[in-house]
C-alpha cells in the first residue's frame, strides 16, 4: 500500500483498519514519508495552555478531574482576571510559544463570561500570538462572537469513537460535539479536534475514532492526540496502562489520514519517555504544549525539558512568520 497525500473525507472503516494494522515499520515509513512531504520533519509548533476557569464542571466525563461529580482535590477557581491571563500569555511568548490556548471548565459559556473571554482573545492577539480557546458547546451566534474577537482556533475534542462515547460521557451526546464543530466551520474558525487514548476502548474503536475525525466536512487543522492522564478520584484512575506502541501506531495513522493537519502530542506527555516522543515525531506528530508545567491541572514537562529534548533531536520550533506560511500552504 503506497502512502497518499490526498485529502479525503470519505474513508471506509476497512481502509483505515488496513492502514492501522500494517507492520509497525511499514506504517512508520509511510507516515513519515507523508509527513515529510507536507511539513519540515525537524520543526514543531509549540502552544501554551492555561486554565482560565478551573473545576466545578457539571459534565460527567470519566477522565476529567474538573467534574463536580468527582472528589479530585483540585482547587476550584473562577474566571481569571484579564491581567493575569495576559501575564501568562506574555511569558508564553517569551518562552517561544506561537499559540496561546485558554480553557474553561464549562458545559457551555454564559453570555457574561463569553464577553470576558472575547476581551482576553483580543488582548492576547495584540501580543502577536495565535489564540485558541475551549469553552464547551457553542451556538452559532457564540461562534460568530468569538470570530469577531479574532479567535484563531477552537478546541472541541470528539474524545473517542461514536460507539464508545456513552461509556465515557453521558451528560452530552456525540451529536452535540458534532453540532459545535459545524458551528465553528460556519463561523470560519479553525478547528482543533482530537481525543484521548487509553480509556478502555478497543482497537476497532480507536479506528472508528480516527474515522470520525478524518471524515468531517474538513479535516481539523489541529489534531491533539492525548494519552490518558489518570487522576485519583476519577472513574478511570485505576485503568491499566495503555500500550505505548499502540499510541505511536495511532499517531502514524492519524498522519496518513490527515496529511496536512498538525498532529499534537497533548496530555500524557509527562509520562512518555524521550524515545517514545521521538518516535511520535517521526510518525508525524509536529505540535506540543509547552511553557507551563500543567495542562489544566495534570503534569506536563517543563520548558527546560522540552528544550533539551528538541535540542537532542536536532529539532526546532516554528516562529510565527514561518508557521503562518506553513498554515497557508496546508490550506491550499
ChimeraX attribute file (.defattr): number of C-alpha atoms within 10 A of each C-alpha:
attribute: neighborCount
match mode: 1-to-1
recipient: residues
	/A:1	9
	/A:2	4
	/A:3	15
	/A:4	15
	/A:5	17
	/A:6	12
	/A:7	14
	/A:8	16
	/A:9	17
	/A:10	11
	/A:11	14
	/A:12	11
	/A:13	14
	/A:14	10
	/A:15	10
	/A:16	19
	/A:17	17
	/A:18	10
	/A:19	23
	/A:20	23
	/A:21	14
	/A:22	15
	/A:23	10
	/A:24	16
	/A:25	10
	/A:26	13
	/A:27	23
	/A:28	24
	/A:29	15
	/A:30	24
	/A:31	29
	/A:32	24
	/A:33	20
	/A:34	24
	/A:35	27
	/A:36	16
	/A:37	14
	/A:38	16
	/A:39	20
	/A:40	13
	/A:41	19
	/A:42	16
	/A:43	18
	/A:44	23
	/A:45	23
	/A:46	23
	/A:47	26
	/A:48	26
	/A:49	25
	/A:50	22
	/A:51	21
	/A:52	23
	/A:53	21
	/A:54	23
	/A:55	23
	/A:56	19
	/A:57	20
	/A:58	14
	/A:59	19
	/A:60	20
	/A:61	24
	/A:62	19
	/A:63	21
	/A:64	25
	/A:65	29
	/A:66	28
	/A:67	22
	/A:68	16
	/A:69	17
	/A:70	17
	/A:71	12
	/A:72	16
	/A:73	11
	/A:74	13
	/A:75	10
	/A:76	14
	/A:77	14
	/A:78	12
	/A:79	16
	/A:80	16
	/A:81	13
	/A:82	16
	/A:83	11
	/A:84	11
	/A:85	20
	/A:86	16
	/A:87	11
	/A:88	18
	/A:89	28
	/A:90	17
	/A:91	14
	/A:92	22
	/A:93	18
	/A:94	11
	/A:95	18
	/A:96	19
	/A:97	26
	/A:98	23
	/A:99	25
	/A:100	27
	/A:101	23
	/A:102	24
	/A:103	21
	/A:104	25
	/A:105	27
	/A:106	20
	/A:107	15
	/A:108	17
	/A:109	19
	/A:110	12
	/A:111	10
	/A:112	8
	/A:113	12
	/A:114	16
	/A:115	16
	/A:116	14
	/A:117	25
	/A:118	19
	/A:119	15
	/A:120	22
	/A:121	29
	/A:122	16
	/A:123	20
	/A:124	25
	/A:125	19
	/A:126	9
	/A:127	12
	/A:128	15
	/A:129	22
	/A:130	21
	/A:131	23
	/A:132	24
	/A:133	25
	/A:134	22
	/A:135	22
	/A:136	19
	/A:137	20
	/A:138	23
	/A:139	15
	/A:140	17
	/A:141	12
	/A:142	20
	/A:143	23
	/A:144	19
	/A:145	15
	/A:146	25
	/A:147	20
	/A:148	13
	/A:149	18
	/A:150	20
	/A:151	24
	/A:152	20
	/A:153	26
	/A:154	27
	/A:155	24
	/A:156	23
	/A:157	21
	/A:158	22
	/A:159	24
	/A:160	27
	/A:161	23
	/A:162	16
	/A:163	12
	/A:164	19
	/A:165	19
	/A:166	15
	/A:167	13
	/A:168	19
	/A:169	16
	/A:170	13
	/A:171	11
	/A:172	15
	/A:173	13
	/A:174	18
	/A:175	11
	/A:176	13
	/A:177	17
	/A:178	17
	/A:179	16
	/A:180	19
	/A:181	30
	/A:182	19
	/A:183	19
	/A:184	26
	/A:185	17
	/A:186	12
	/A:187	18
	/A:188	15
	/A:189	21
	/A:190	20
	/A:191	23
	/A:192	25
	/A:193	22
	/A:194	26
	/A:195	22
	/A:196	23
	/A:197	23
	/A:198	22
	/A:199	23
	/A:200	16
	/A:201	18
	/A:202	13
	/A:203	14
	/A:204	14
	/A:205	17
	/A:206	23
	/A:207	23
	/A:208	21
	/A:209	24
	/A:210	25
	/A:211	23
	/A:212	19
	/A:213	25
	/A:214	23
	/A:215	17
	/A:216	15
	/A:217	13
	/A:218	15
	/A:219	22
	/A:220	25
	/A:221	19
	/A:222	22
	/A:223	28
	/A:224	26
	/A:225	24
	/A:226	19
	/A:227	23
	/A:228	24
	/A:229	23
	/A:230	21
	/A:231	16
	/A:232	14
	/A:233	17
	/A:234	20
	/A:235	17
	/A:236	20
	/A:237	16
	/A:238	11
	/A:239	12
	/A:240	11
	/A:241	13
	/A:242	14
	/A:243	11
	/A:244	14
	/A:245	13
	/A:246	16
	/A:247	19
	/A:248	23
	/A:249	24
	/A:250	22
	/A:251	28
	/A:252	31
	/A:253	26
	/A:254	29
	/A:255	26
	/A:256	30
	/A:257	27
	/A:258	28
	/A:259	26
	/A:260	26
	/A:261	25
	/A:262	26
	/A:263	31
	/A:264	26
	/A:265	21
	/A:266	24
	/A:267	23
	/A:268	20
	/A:269	21
	/A:270	18
	/A:271	14
	/A:272	13
	/A:273	10
	/A:274	17
	/A:275	11
	/A:276	16
	/A:277	16
	/A:278	16
	/A:279	17
	/A:280	24
	/A:281	26
	/A:282	22
	/A:283	30
	/A:284	30
	/A:285	30
	/A:286	26
	/A:287	22
	/A:288	22
	/A:289	27
	/A:290	26
	/A:291	27
	/A:292	20
	/A:293	18
	/A:294	19
	/A:295	22
	/A:296	22
	/A:297	17
	/A:298	14
	/A:299	16
	/A:300	22
	/A:301	19
	/A:302	15
	/A:303	16
	/A:304	11
	/A:305	13
	/A:306	17
	/A:307	17
	/A:308	13
	/A:309	16
	/A:310	17
	/A:311	11
	/A:312	11
	/A:313	14
	/A:314	10
	/A:315	17
	/A:316	15
	/A:317	20
	/A:318	21
	/A:319	15
	/A:320	17
	/A:321	9
	/A:322	11
	/A:323	16
	/A:324	14
	/A:325	10
	/A:326	16
	/A:327	14
	/A:328	10
	/A:329	12
	/A:330	15
	/A:331	9
	/A:332	6
